Amino acid sequence: MAKIACGKHIIEVLYEDNHIIVVAKPPNAPVQKDDSGDMDMQNAIKAYIKRKYRKTGDVYLGIVHRLDRPVGGVMVFARTSKAAARLSASIVAGEVTKNYYAITQTKLPEVKGQLVNLLVKDEKTGTSRVVGKQTAESKEAILNYELKEVRTGLNLYNITLLTGRHHQIRAQLANAGAPIWGDQRYAFKIYKPGQQIALFAHTLAFVHPVKKELMTFSSEFAETYPWSLFKKEKAL
């Protein structure tokens, strides 16, 4: 498939048609324009579509979900407003499956289980925190986890999101005593400068907004440390 230049990053196109485009987001590539001034994915993909299909004028590209800038993995963008509306509705209805890999230094209580918390987003710090009781600002966050492999003191988990809250995986794992390796915001007590957060969106499944077919897309994590310890386990 095609590859799209996005500043110093390369976006791999996994699938595209007249309604959607599915890509593998590189870690540290911004999804949309931010204060850094770095080239963002939305504009890079729009330029690719305009060039490939010889579009005139502005190109529509709808963002229906996001990944934090340091996190890589599978994303879908909408090429029409109708597709954007339908995909957004599917996400709200819980009909989109999102699976992640996360590496931690500490194990969660059980090999396989579920975390249910109430999260509140702090607009000033851009972080989310677990709270003990329901408030007007809190939202329920639910995820399933399963330990897949242990290597040299690090643990590879498969995470399935059942809700889509801000920094959900990062905040919930940290609250459970197993912050993600390299997470500068939620694992600050063990974070070392230069580390890249070990969180990757490896699989995305959804019903096509027009064709109504179930579509599943996967991407491989990088070979850099600590992912390199688990490279043989990427297809779990």
N, C-alpha and C positions, 0 to 999 in steps of 0.2 A: 504494500500500500504506500501511499504518498507520505512524504515527510515535509513538515512546515518549519521554517526557521522562525524562531521567536527570540530575538536578541541573541544571547549566547546559548540558548536552549534549542532543542529539536523536538517538535511535537510529531508523534507518529499517528497517522490516521488509521483507525481500525475498521471504519465503515462509513460510507456516506451515500445518501440518495437526495432526492429533491426536498425531503422533509426534515432530516436530521443529519448530524455528523458526530461520530463517536471517535474520541481520541484518547491517547495516553498522555496525561499531563506530566511533564518533567518536574521533579522536586525543585522548589524555589522559583518557578515561573508563576507570576501573578495571573489569576484568572481574568481580571479586568484591571483597567488603569488605576494605579494608586499613586501615593505621594512620592514613590521612588523615582518615577519617570522611566522605569524600565519598560521595554516592550511587553505588552500583555497578550494573553492567549486570544481574547476576544478579537482584538484588532488584527493579530497575526492571521487568524483563521478567516476573518472577513477579507483580508487582502488576498489570501490563497483562493477563496471562492470567486472573488472578483476577477482575478487573473485567469483561473482555470476555465471559468464559464463565460468569460468576456462580458461581465456585467457592467452596465453603465449606471452611474449614480451610486447612492449609498446601498450597502448590502446589509440585509437583516440577519442578525445572529442572536438568538435569545439564550440567556443564561437561565437555566431552570434549577440548577443546584451548584454548589461550590465545594472546593477543597481548599483548606488553609494553604497559604503560599508555600510553606516548607514541605507540604505533603504531595506525593506523586500518586498517579493512578488513573483509572478509567473515568472519563467524563462524557456526557452527552450534551450537545448543544442543539437548539432548534433552529431550523432554517426558515421557518414561517411562523407567523404569530399564532396560527391555528395549532401547529404542532407544539409550540411553547405552552399554550393554554392547556392542552390535553396532557402533556407530560407533567406540568405543574400540578394538575388535578390528581394525577396518578400518584405523585409523591405525597401529596397531602392525605390521600386515601390509604397510604401505606402499601401501595401495590408495586412499588419499586424496591428490589432487593439490592442492598449494598453490603459487600463483604470486604473486610480489611485484614491486613496482617499488622500486628504490633509486636515489638520486641521489648521485653521488660527485664530488669535485673532481679526483681522480686516476683515470686509466684502469687497468683490469686488464691483465695481460700480453697477452691475446689478445682479439679482438672477440667470440669465442664460445668457451666452454670450461667446465671443471669444476674445482672446488676440493674436495680431499679432505684432511681434517685430523683430528687427535685433539684432542678438547676435554676440559678439566677444569673443573668448576664450583667456584668459590670461595664457600663458604657464608657466609663473613664479609662479603665485599664484594658478593655478589649478582651477580658477573660470571663470565664464562667466558674461559679462555685456551687458546691452542693450545700443545700440548706436542709434543716431538720423538719420544717413544717411548711404547709401550703401557704403561699402568700399570693397577692395579686400579680407579682412579677415572676413567680416561679412556674416552671414547666416540667412535666414528668419526662424523664429520660430513661429509656430501656434499651439494653443491649444484651446479646448472648455471647458468651466466650467459650473457647475450647483450646486447651493447651495442645499444640501439635508436636513440638520438639524442644529439647533442652540441649544447649551446646555451650560448653565452657562458661557455665554460670549465667547464661542468658536464655530467656524463654520466648519462644515464638508462639503467639496466639492468633487464632482466627477469630475475628470479631464480626458479628452480624448485627447491624443496626435495626432496631424496631421503631425507633423515632429518629428524627433528624434535628437535634439541637446544636446550638453553637458550642464548638469545642467539646462535644459530648464525650467522645472516647477518651480524650486527653484528661478531662476533668474527672470522669467517673473512675478511670483506672488509677489516677493519682489519689483520689479519695479512698479507694479500696486498698491503698498501700502498695500499689504496683505501678508507679508512674512509667511512662514510655521512655525508653533510652533516648537520650539526646534532646528531650523536650525542654527547651530553655525556660518556658513559662511555668510548667507544672512539675518539672523535676529539677528545680533550681538547686536543691540541696546536693544532688549528685551530678548535675550537668557540668561538663567541661567545655571550655571555649573551643569552637571548631566542630563540635559534634552536630550531625544532621539527624533530626528527629526520625526515629525508626517506626514510621506509620505509613502504610501504603494501601490504597484502594485497589484491590486486585481483581474484583469481579463486580459487574453491574448488570442487572437483569431487569427488563421492563417490557411492557407491551407496546409495540410500535404504534405511534399516535394515529396513523392512517391505515396501515396494512393490518393492524390488529393482531399481529403475530408476536409471540413471546420471543424476545431476542436477548441473548446472553453474551457478554463480552468480557474478556480477561486480559490482563497485562502482567508482565513479569517485573519483579522488583530489581533494582540495580545490583551489581556485583560488588559494590563498595561495602566496607565494614560498617555495621555488623551483619548486613544481609548476606555477605559472602559465606558466613558460617552455615547458613541455611539454604544455600543455592540449590542443593539437590532436593529440597523439600518444597520448592515453589509451586509444584503442581498438586499439593495436598488438597 
